[in-house]
Amino acid sequence: MENKIDRRNFMRSSAAIGAGLFVAPSVLAAAGKADDINIALLGAGAQGRVLTDSMLKIPGIKFRAVCDIWKSYNLGNMSRLLKKYRHENNAYVDYREMLDKEKDLDAVVIATPDFWHAEHTNACLEAGLHVYCEKEMSNTLEGAKSMVQTAKKTGKLLQIGHQRRSNPRYLHCYNRLIKEANLLNRITTINGQWNRAAREDYAALPKYHIDQATLTKYGFKSMPQFMNWRWYKGLGGGPFVDLGSHQIDIFAWFLGANPSAVIANGGTDYYDKKTHEWYDTVMAIYEYQTKQGVVRAFYQTITTNSSQGYFETFMGDKGTLQISESASRGSVYRESSAPQWDKWVKKGIIKAPVAEKKEDKSALLDVRETLSPPAFEIPIGMGGKKYHQPHLENFFNAIRGKEKLNCPAEIGYETAVAVLKANEAVEANKRLEFKKDEFEV
């Protein structure tokens, strides 16, 4: 017998981590090149480029194909970029042709518009490939549910792109700060937001326009709609779903509970409603029933002003955590009634304030005022990695059988349920409740 392992059979069997199996280092060593993962990029637009930027920094990944309907711009540019980095690849406009011709793929990374996610993901899974699909999982619950079902049926891995689930700073806050040290104690309230400045719609030069027949074939009425699909009902979910899904996902993760109700108010208050069908402003309040009691979480998306950017603030009766994917923001604040945190500083869970600012107590103007607590820093950074890189690494390591997925299809579906109902609440203009079985497939 030859002393080697077929690369594709090895990659497929090593994904048995999903079944709890272990791949010994000796097997990996014997496999040699088998440890490389052949992938295709489906969707080479702005988000596809962001993911590729991270993947080019991950060893053992081989791009074999790129697919995008914008042949004159996205597809050509991405294919040439990958070849520059010595990833020989084939370029396709139609994903079905790619799946039919590319017989040596292990996985597909999907970064297409939301309304294509279910069809693209299901087809790739059915073709025997593992899938990394960007959020939002789907613009419909039916689409998201079908993705969970197909992943279960095929036994292939499906990671949803809620990348904070693999972010070392978020993992540290959840595992060490909240679970181990319990610095916040009982979480009572959450605030979160993602504010973006007003801007003009995206536009392409006429020489790069996609022909109308191709646009129509792939579900777009015009080039402007193709460029700004997130604003259109039936194509995306609007800013609340697009941005809020990241942070509402963290609410549920840190609380260990899905929401029980949501009330929301919003509208298209700034842009032209003909080209911005989804709401440019949404303010929502979620209610969570946790083991410790009720938690109310306020969340907003504003696309007309960028004040304070994006962050999540978890408030407990003993402390506050404010964190953001942006590395410049992340601190913990101790309530005056809480025990001292010296031992947690020594254990490296938090970092002591550089210099505590002394408050002039004589300057207090009202008996209701309280002193501003010092900020304890989170001592974990990204280690020079891009925001999406750890989540992609987790996906590829799961394929190799070394890790479990941090955001499998079932978790992505729960988040889809939570954010899509907020849009429904805006339209209904009333409080909507969740049933427990809504989060299950």
Kinemage of the C-alpha trace (Angstrom):
@kinemage 1
@onewidth
@group {chain A} dominant
@subgroup {mainchain}
@vectorlist {calphas} color= white
{ca met a 1} P 0.000 0.000 0.000
{ca glu a 2} L 1.160 3.521 -0.712
{ca asn a 3} L 2.177 5.417 2.427
{ca lys a 4} L -0.034 8.412 1.799
{ca ile a 5} L -3.573 9.608 2.371
{ca asp a 6} L -5.862 10.951 -0.311
{ca arg a 7} L -6.089 14.695 0.417
{ca arg a 8} L -9.803 15.203 -0.120
{ca asn a 9} L -10.886 12.051 1.704
{ca phe a 10} L -8.622 13.087 4.565
{ca met a 11} L -10.101 16.567 4.767
{ca arg a 12} L -13.630 15.222 4.732
{ca ser a 13} L -13.033 12.605 7.392
{ca ser a 14} L -11.070 14.936 9.640
{ca ala a 15} L -14.112 17.179 9.923
{ca ala a 16} L -15.450 14.443 12.194
{ca ile a 17} L -14.803 16.798 15.095
{ca gly a 18} L -18.527 17.452 14.691
{ca ala a 19} L -18.978 13.846 15.802
{ca gly a 20} L -16.518 14.233 18.669
{ca leu a 21} L -13.620 12.372 17.021
{ca phe a 22} L -9.949 13.236 17.457
{ca val a 23} L -7.354 13.424 14.677
{ca ala a 24} L -3.939 12.469 15.977
{ca pro a 25} L -0.940 14.694 15.157
{ca ser a 26} L 0.767 11.660 13.621
{ca val a 27} L -2.051 11.356 11.106
{ca leu a 28} L -1.704 15.028 10.193
{ca ala a 29} L 2.010 14.587 9.741
{ca ala a 30} L 1.524 11.530 7.548
{ca ala a 31} L -1.002 13.402 5.444
{ca gly a 32} L 1.451 16.138 4.509
{ca lys a 33} L -0.221 18.276 1.848
{ca ala a 34} L -3.550 16.774 2.849
{ca asp a 35} L -3.746 19.392 5.586
{ca asp a 36} L -4.170 22.115 2.971
{ca ile a 37} L -7.773 23.219 2.433
{ca asn a 38} L -8.962 24.011 -1.080
{ca ile a 39} L -11.588 26.743 -1.062
{ca ala a 40} L -13.722 28.852 -3.364
{ca leu a 41} L -14.900 32.400 -2.725
{ca leu a 42} L -18.522 32.937 -3.706
{ca gly a 43} L -19.129 36.694 -3.711
{ca ala a 44} L -16.124 38.928 -4.342
{ca gly a 45} L -17.600 42.286 -3.390
{ca ala a 46} L -16.711 44.492 -0.438
{ca gln a 47} L -17.299 41.837 2.217
{ca gly a 48} L -15.653 39.153 0.122
{ca arg a 49} L -12.549 41.322 -0.117
{ca val a 50} L -12.532 41.819 3.667
{ca leu a 51} L -12.690 38.072 4.260
{ca thr a 52} L -10.033 37.409 1.632
{ca asp a 53} L -7.715 39.909 3.289
{ca ser a 54} L -7.917 37.792 6.434
{ca met a 55} L -7.693 34.439 4.663
{ca leu a 56} L -4.522 35.425 2.852
{ca lys a 57} L -2.903 35.613 6.292
{ca ile a 58} L -3.969 32.064 7.236
{ca pro a 59} L -1.535 29.285 6.255
{ca gly a 60} L -2.707 26.094 4.603
{ca ile a 61} L -5.515 27.714 2.594
{ca lys a 62} L -5.558 27.376 -1.194
{ca phe a 63} L -7.963 29.436 -3.289
{ca arg a 64} L -9.034 27.376 -6.312
{ca ala a 65} L -12.019 29.333 -7.603
{ca val a 66} L -13.782 32.692 -7.427
{ca cys a 67} L -17.405 33.362 -8.371
{ca asp a 68} L -19.178 36.694 -8.777
{ca ile a 69} L -21.746 38.016 -11.249
{ca trp a 70} L -19.873 41.340 -11.642
{ca lys a 71} L -17.402 39.988 -14.181
{ca ser a 72} L -15.864 43.294 -15.243
{ca tyr a 73} L -15.036 44.430 -11.731
{ca asn a 74} L -15.370 42.155 -8.678
{ca leu a 75} L -14.592 38.879 -10.402
{ca gly a 76} L -11.643 40.033 -12.487
{ca asn a 77} L -10.048 42.053 -9.705
{ca met a 78} L -10.300 39.261 -7.139
{ca ser a 79} L -9.027 36.570 -9.483
{ca arg a 80} L -5.992 38.679 -10.390
{ca leu a 81} L -5.324 39.534 -6.736
{ca leu a 82} L -5.300 35.890 -5.739
{ca lys a 83} L -2.982 34.963 -8.584
{ca lys a 84} L -0.650 37.712 -7.419
{ca tyr a 85} L -0.437 35.824 -4.122
{ca arg a 86} L 0.168 32.546 -6.011
{ca his a 87} L -3.312 31.171 -5.688
{ca glu a 88} L -4.057 29.861 -9.166
{ca asn a 89} L -7.819 30.000 -9.572
{ca asn a 90} L -10.657 29.693 -12.030
{ca ala a 91} L -13.210 32.499 -12.352
{ca tyr a 92} L -16.954 31.910 -12.681
{ca val a 93} L -20.060 34.046 -13.013
{ca asp a 94} L -22.548 31.254 -12.217
{ca tyr a 95} L -22.053 29.309 -8.985
{ca arg a 96} L -23.666 26.218 -10.497
{ca glu a 97} L -20.974 26.028 -13.159
{ca met a 98} L -18.326 26.388 -10.460
{ca leu a 99} L -19.754 23.521 -8.406
{ca asp a 100} L -20.074 21.380 -11.511
{ca lys a 101} L -16.489 21.895 -12.687
{ca glu a 102} L -14.484 22.264 -9.479
{ca lys a 103} L -14.068 18.725 -8.180
{ca asp a 104} L -11.247 19.273 -5.690
{ca leu a 105} L -12.837 21.803 -3.343
{ca asp a 106} L -13.184 21.262 0.390
{ca ala a 107} L -15.071 24.413 1.373
{ca val a 108} L -16.765 27.549 0.078
{ca val a 109} L -16.737 30.987 1.707
{ca ile a 110} L -19.975 32.819 0.851
{ca ala a 111} L -20.198 36.624 0.871
{ca thr a 112} L -23.091 37.246 -1.492
{ca pro a 113} L -26.205 39.373 -0.809
{ca asp a 114} L -28.414 37.998 1.969
{ca phe a 115} L -31.232 36.819 -0.302
{ca trp a 116} L -28.829 34.440 -2.043
{ca his a 117} L -27.385 32.918 1.139
{ca ala a 118} L -29.825 30.043 1.510
{ca glu a 119} L -29.643 28.890 -2.109
{ca his a 120} L -25.861 29.230 -2.290
{ca thr a 121} L -25.267 27.571 1.064
{ca asn a 122} L -27.628 24.670 0.443
{ca ala a 123} L -26.151 23.978 -2.986
{ca cys a 124} L -22.605 23.966 -1.628
{ca leu a 125} L -23.529 21.717 1.286
{ca glu a 126} L -25.344 19.337 -1.068
{ca ala a 127} L -22.193 19.257 -3.209
{ca gly a 128} L -20.333 17.854 -0.207
{ca leu a 129} L -18.565 21.066 0.796
{ca his a 130} L -18.181 22.790 4.149
{ca val a 131} L -19.491 26.370 4.175
{ca tyr a 132} L -18.590 29.638 5.866
{ca cys a 133} L -21.553 31.957 5.229
{ca glu a 134} L -21.506 35.618 6.083
{ca lys a 135} L -24.249 37.028 8.238
{ca glu a 136} L -27.069 37.775 8.045
{ca met a 137} L -27.690 34.064 7.698
{ca ser a 138} L -30.678 34.795 5.463
{ca asn a 139} L -33.135 37.608 4.914
{ca thr a 140} L -35.968 35.169 5.668
{ca leu a 141} L -36.520 32.651 8.447
{ca glu a 142} L -37.536 30.051 5.867
{ca gly a 143} L -34.168 30.447 4.160
{ca ala a 144} L -32.231 30.295 7.433
{ca lys a 145} L -34.188 27.223 8.552
{ca ser a 146} L -33.426 25.410 5.299
{ca met a 147} L -29.708 26.046 5.836
{ca val a 148} L -29.803 24.423 9.273
{ca gln a 149} L -31.704 21.459 7.881
{ca thr a 150} L -29.331 20.974 4.950
{ca ala a 151} L -26.279 21.131 7.211
{ca lys a 152} L -27.825 18.450 9.423
{ca lys a 153} L -28.789 16.284 6.461
{ca thr a 154} L -25.392 16.440 4.755
{ca gly a 155} L -23.273 16.331 7.904
{ca lys a 156} L -21.153 19.212 6.588
{ca leu a 157} L -19.934 22.127 8.679
{ca leu a 158} L -21.737 25.455 8.403
{ca gln a 159} L -20.212 28.443 10.161
{ca ile a 160} L -22.177 31.715 10.228
{ca gly a 161} L -20.074 34.891 10.120
{ca his a 162} L -20.800 36.355 13.555
{ca gln a 163} L -17.074 36.847 14.031
{ca arg a 164} L -17.249 38.214 17.588
{ca arg a 165} L -17.876 34.620 18.679
{ca ser a 166} L -14.200 33.918 17.909
{ca asn a 167} L -12.778 37.292 18.890
{ca pro a 168} L -10.201 36.716 21.681
{ca arg a 169} L -11.339 39.853 23.546
{ca tyr a 170} L -14.983 38.749 23.579
{ca leu a 171} L -14.005 35.205 24.532
{ca his a 172} L -11.919 36.566 27.409
{ca cys a 173} L -14.783 38.756 28.638
{ca tyr a 174} L -17.268 35.895 28.508
{ca asn a 175} L -15.095 33.104 29.913
{ca arg a 176} L -12.950 34.969 32.450
{ca leu a 177} L -14.613 38.240 33.336
{ca ile a 178} L -18.276 37.168 33.403
{ca lys a 179} L -18.188 33.413 34.044
{ca glu a 180} L -15.075 33.022 36.221
{ca ala a 181} L -14.754 36.310 38.081
{ca asn a 182} L -18.449 37.318 37.870
{ca leu a 183} L -17.382 40.957 38.027
{ca leu a 184} L -20.742 42.293 36.882
{ca asn a 185} L -22.687 39.945 39.156
{ca arg a 186} L -26.348 40.078 38.088
{ca ile a 187} L -26.659 41.739 34.669
{ca thr a 188} L -29.740 43.927 34.682
{ca thr a 189} L -29.483 46.129 31.607
{ca ile a 190} L -27.715 46.261 28.241
{ca asn a 191} L -27.158 49.173 25.881
{ca gly a 192} L -25.827 48.782 22.378
{ca gln a 193} L -25.614 50.718 19.163
{ca trp a 194} L -24.121 50.923 15.703
{ca asn a 195} L -24.206 54.460 14.368
{ca arg a 196} L -22.997 55.361 10.884
{ca ala a 197} L -22.665 58.712 9.172
{ca ala a 198} L -24.951 59.760 6.339
{ca arg a 199} L -23.515 59.073 2.888
{ca glu a 200} L -24.413 58.906 -0.774
{ca asp a 201} L -25.459 55.603 -2.296
{ca tyr a 202} L -22.796 53.491 -3.977
{ca ala a 203} L -22.488 53.979 -7.724
{ca ala a 204} L -20.420 52.396 -10.468
{ca leu a 205} L -18.964 53.980 -13.566
{ca pro a 206} L -21.047 53.149 -16.677
{ca lys a 207} L -18.196 51.206 -18.248
{ca tyr a 208} L -18.380 48.724 -15.377
{ca his a 209} L -22.151 48.254 -15.411
{ca ile a 210} L -23.527 44.731 -15.491
{ca asp a 211} L -25.825 44.112 -18.465
{ca gln a 212} L -29.529 44.092 -17.666
{ca ala a 213} L -30.033 40.454 -18.657
{ca thr a 214} L -27.464 39.322 -16.092
{ca leu a 215} L -28.874 41.603 -13.402
{ca thr a 216} L -32.374 40.260 -13.982
{ca lys a 217} L -31.158 36.649 -13.985
{ca tyr a 218} L -29.640 37.096 -10.544
{ca gly a 219} L -32.514 39.003 -8.948
{ca phe a 220} L -31.675 42.701 -9.412
{ca lys a 221} L -33.802 45.324 -11.149
{ca ser a 222} L -30.984 47.772 -11.831
{ca met a 223} L -27.312 48.525 -11.253
{ca pro a 224} L -28.065 50.982 -8.422
{ca gln a 225} L -30.131 48.289 -6.689
{ca phe a 226} L -27.284 45.799 -7.134
{ca met a 227} L -24.836 48.262 -5.607
{ca asn a 228} L -27.104 49.094 -2.652
{ca trp a 229} L -29.035 45.851 -2.161
{ca arg a 230} L -28.962 46.081 1.665
{ca trp a 231} L -31.569 48.851 1.541
{ca tyr a 232} L -34.131 46.842 -0.455
{ca lys a 233} L -36.814 44.585 0.989
{ca gly a 234} L -36.560 41.108 -0.448
{ca leu a 235} L -32.782 41.450 -0.887
{ca gly a 236} L -31.458 42.379 2.567
{ca gly a 237} L -32.778 43.197 6.001
{ca gly a 238} L -31.740 46.828 6.315
{ca pro a 239} L -29.202 48.293 8.773
{ca phe a 240} L -30.831 46.805 11.856
{ca val a 241} L -30.434 43.261 10.556
{ca asp a 242} L -27.157 43.895 8.756
{ca leu a 243} L -25.394 45.568 11.682
{ca gly a 244} L -27.515 44.687 14.676
{ca ser a 245} L -27.259 40.950 14.143
{ca his a 246} L -23.629 41.086 15.282
{ca gln a 247} L -24.479 42.714 18.584
{ca ile a 248} L -27.856 41.139 19.350
{ca asp a 249} L -25.984 37.857 18.942
{ca ile a 250} L -23.590 38.938 21.705
{ca phe a 251} L -26.488 39.882 23.994
{ca ala a 252} L -27.835 36.331 23.796
{ca trp a 253} L -24.385 34.764 24.127
{ca phe a 254} L -23.361 36.682 27.249
{ca leu a 255} L -26.788 36.272 28.887
{ca gly a 256} L -27.162 32.629 27.962
{ca ala a 257} L -30.720 33.347 26.837
{ca asn a 258} L -32.692 34.310 23.754
{ca pro a 259} L -35.098 37.267 23.950
{ca ser a 260} L -38.662 36.779 25.102
{ca ala a 261} L -40.075 39.990 23.607
{ca val a 262} L -39.153 43.037 21.531
{ca ile a 263} L -40.654 46.454 20.940
{ca ala a 264} L -39.200 48.712 18.249
{ca asn a 265} L -39.746 52.037 16.589
{ca gly a 266} L -38.162 53.231 13.381
{ca gly a 267} L -38.557 54.440 9.849
{ca thr a 268} L -36.920 55.827 6.749
{ca asp a 269} L -36.631 59.351 8.081
{ca tyr a 270} L -33.697 60.711 6.103
{ca tyr a 271} L -33.263 58.940 2.785
{ca asp a 272} L -35.584 58.567 -0.192
{ca lys a 273} L -38.009 55.739 0.569
{ca lys a 274} L -37.972 54.660 -3.084
{ca thr a 275} L -34.308 53.699 -2.874
{ca his a 276} L -34.138 52.971 0.872
{ca glu a 277} L -37.032 50.663 1.553
{ca trp a 278} L -35.608 49.538 4.876
{ca tyr a 279} L -35.464 51.833 7.891
{ca asp a 280} L -32.511 54.178 8.288
{ca thr a 281} L -33.265 54.566 12.011
{ca val a 282} L -34.420 51.865 14.442
{ca met a 283} L -34.543 51.868 18.230
{ca ala a 284} L -35.499 48.610 19.903
{ca ile a 285} L -35.881 47.226 23.423
{ca tyr a 286} L -35.481 43.493 23.943
{ca glu a 287} L -36.600 41.651 27.045
{ca tyr a 288} L -34.720 38.564 28.273
{ca gln a 289} L -35.824 36.090 30.931
{ca thr a 290} L -32.621 34.787 32.546
{ca lys a 291} L -31.928 32.578 35.551
{ca gln a 292} L -31.011 35.708 37.542
{ca gly a 293} L -34.076 37.682 36.482
{ca val a 294} L -35.327 40.012 33.763
{ca val a 295} L -32.815 41.859 31.583
{ca arg a 296} L -33.826 44.709 29.300
{ca ala a 297} L -31.596 45.574 26.373
{ca phe a 298} L -31.784 48.757 24.340
{ca tyr a 299} L -30.290 48.709 20.849
{ca gln a 300} L -30.242 51.236 18.033
{ca thr a 301} L -28.972 51.581 14.499
{ca ile a 302} L -28.653 55.071 13.081
{ca thr a 303} L -27.313 55.705 9.583
{ca thr a 304} L -27.416 59.494 9.658
{ca asn a 305} L -24.815 60.235 12.343
{ca ser a 306} L -21.755 58.307 13.526
{ca ser a 307} L -21.655 59.527 17.144
{ca gln a 308} L -19.779 57.032 19.361
{ca gly a 309} L -19.697 54.387 16.633
{ca tyr a 310} L -20.536 50.877 17.767
{ca phe a 311} L -20.293 49.115 21.123
{ca glu a 312} L -22.121 46.978 23.674
{ca thr a 313} L -22.485 47.900 27.351
{ca phe a 314} L -23.431 45.235 29.914
{ca met a 315} L -24.538 46.688 33.247
{ca gly a 316} L -24.718 44.595 36.409
{ca asp a 317} L -25.322 45.462 40.054
{ca lys a 318} L -21.561 45.161 40.779
{ca gly a 319} L -19.947 46.393 37.598
{ca thr a 320} L -20.173 47.483 33.975
{ca leu a 321} L -18.501 46.100 30.866
{ca gln a 322} L -18.260 48.189 27.731
{ca ile a 323} L -16.761 46.409 24.753
{ca ser a 324} L -16.527 46.894 21.008
{ca glu a 325} L -15.015 44.996 18.128
{ca ser a 326} L -12.996 48.159 17.717
{ca ala a 327} L -9.807 47.541 19.703
{ca ser a 328} L -9.807 51.124 20.985
{ca arg a 329} L -12.795 50.480 23.245
{ca gly a 330} L -13.046 47.966 26.050
{ca ser a 331} L -13.138 48.605 29.797
{ca val a 332} L -14.723 47.340 33.014
{ca tyr a 333} L -16.022 49.635 35.762
{ca arg a 334} L -16.527 48.596 39.382
{ca glu a 335} L -19.535 49.758 41.353
{ca ser a 336} L -18.619 51.336 44.696
{ca ser a 337} L -20.598 48.636 46.531
{ca ala a 338} L -18.621 45.803 44.903
{ca pro a 339} L -15.679 44.012 46.564
{ca gln a 340} L -12.233 45.158 45.481
{ca trp a 341} L -10.936 43.609 42.266
{ca asp a 342} L -7.273 43.284 43.290
{ca lys a 343} L -7.197 39.493 43.004
{ca trp a 344} L -8.623 39.614 39.502
{ca val a 345} L -5.954 42.122 38.509
{ca lys a 346} L -3.302 39.716 39.844
{ca lys a 347} L -4.841 36.836 37.897
{ca gly a 348} L -4.659 38.903 34.697
{ca ile a 349} L -8.399 38.961 34.073
{ca ile a 350} L -8.420 42.764 34.126
{ca lys a 351} L -5.739 45.422 34.097
{ca ala a 352} L -5.625 48.027 36.854
{ca pro a 353} L -6.203 51.658 35.881
{ca val a 354} L -2.970 53.382 34.912
{ca ala a 355} L -3.703 56.215 37.285
{ca glu a 356} L -6.906 56.647 39.192
{ca lys a 357} L -8.232 60.134 38.781
{ca lys a 358} L -8.879 61.736 42.149
{ca glu a 359} L -12.304 63.284 42.357
{ca asp a 360} L -12.780 66.571 44.166
{ca lys a 361} L -15.600 65.587 46.499
{ca ser a 362} L -16.155 69.188 47.471
{ca ala a 363} L -17.178 69.883 43.884
{ca leu a 364} L -20.246 67.663 44.081
{ca leu a 365} L -23.264 69.829 43.485
{ca asp a 366} L -26.004 67.396 44.364
{ca val a 367} L -26.384 64.580 46.892
{ca arg a 368} L -27.555 62.343 44.040
{ca glu a 369} L -24.222 62.601 42.212
{ca thr a 370} L -21.829 59.672 42.263
{ca leu a 371} L -18.129 59.524 41.593
{ca ser a 372} L -17.027 58.234 38.197
{ca pro a 373} L -15.529 54.758 38.667
{ca pro a 374} L -12.031 54.088 37.298
{ca ala a 375} L -11.698 52.051 34.109
{ca phe a 376} L -10.092 48.616 34.341
{ca glu a 377} L -8.782 47.667 30.920
{ca ile a 378} L -9.324 44.349 29.161
{ca pro a 379} L -5.795 42.902 28.860
{ca ile a 380} L -6.473 40.942 25.667
{ca gly a 381} L -6.012 42.244 22.134
{ca met a 382} L -6.294 40.830 18.645
{ca gly a 383} L -2.636 39.899 18.442
{ca gly a 384} L -2.225 41.726 15.156
{ca lys a 385} L -5.023 39.776 13.474
{ca lys a 386} L -7.872 41.196 11.415
{ca tyr a 387} L -11.346 41.156 12.967
{ca his a 388} L -12.566 38.220 10.839
{ca gln a 389} L -9.385 36.153 10.982
{ca pro a 390} L -9.976 34.203 14.246
{ca his a 391} L -13.473 33.195 13.119
{ca leu a 392} L -12.180 31.961 9.768
{ca glu a 393} L -9.353 30.141 11.534
{ca asn a 394} L -11.921 28.440 13.749
{ca phe a 395} L -13.828 27.303 10.635
{ca phe a 396} L -10.742 25.895 8.943
{ca asn a 397} L -9.540 24.230 12.144
{ca ala a 398} L -12.964 22.625 12.513
{ca ile a 399} L -12.602 21.198 9.014
{ca arg a 400} L -9.248 19.753 10.085
{ca gly a 401} L -10.898 18.241 13.132
{ca lys a 402} L -9.035 20.390 15.640
{ca glu a 403} L -11.855 22.580 16.976
{ca lys a 404} L -15.624 22.877 17.173
{ca leu a 405} L -17.395 25.669 15.337
{ca asn a 406} L -17.914 28.811 17.410
{ca cys a 407} L -21.027 29.827 15.476
{ca pro a 408} L -22.703 26.791 13.893
{ca ala a 409} L -25.934 27.048 11.933
{ca glu a 410} L -28.171 26.583 14.969
{ca ile a 411} L -26.724 29.656 16.714
{ca gly a 412} L -26.889 31.723 13.545
{ca tyr a 413} L -30.540 30.794 13.209
{ca glu a 414} L -31.347 31.966 16.739
{ca thr a 415} L -29.855 35.365 15.939
{ca ala a 416} L -31.795 35.557 12.683
{ca val a 417} L -35.027 34.987 14.597
{ca ala a 418} L -34.170 37.772 17.051
{ca val a 419} L -33.266 40.488 14.533
{ca leu a 420} L -35.831 39.765 11.849
{ca lys a 421} L -38.632 40.093 14.399
{ca ala a 422} L -37.415 43.598 15.309
{ca asn a 423} L -38.201 44.701 11.744
{ca glu a 424} L -41.621 43.109 12.161
{ca ala a 425} L -42.099 45.034 15.415
{ca val a 426} L -41.381 48.332 13.664
{ca glu a 427} L -43.950 47.555 10.991
{ca ala a 428} L -46.533 46.315 13.490
{ca asn a 429} L -45.837 49.253 15.835
{ca lys a 430} L -46.355 47.049 18.887
{ca arg a 431} L -44.609 44.727 21.290
{ca leu a 432} L -44.043 41.256 19.868
{ca glu a 433} L -43.323 38.167 21.923
{ca phe a 434} L -41.088 35.214 21.065
{ca lys a 435} L -42.122 31.634 21.634
{ca lys a 436} L -39.382 29.300 22.780
{ca asp a 437} L -39.854 26.959 19.838
{ca glu a 438} L -39.295 29.838 17.398
{ca phe a 439} L -35.568 29.508 18.044
{ca glu a 440} L -35.511 25.798 17.246
{ca val a 441} L -35.289 23.963 13.919
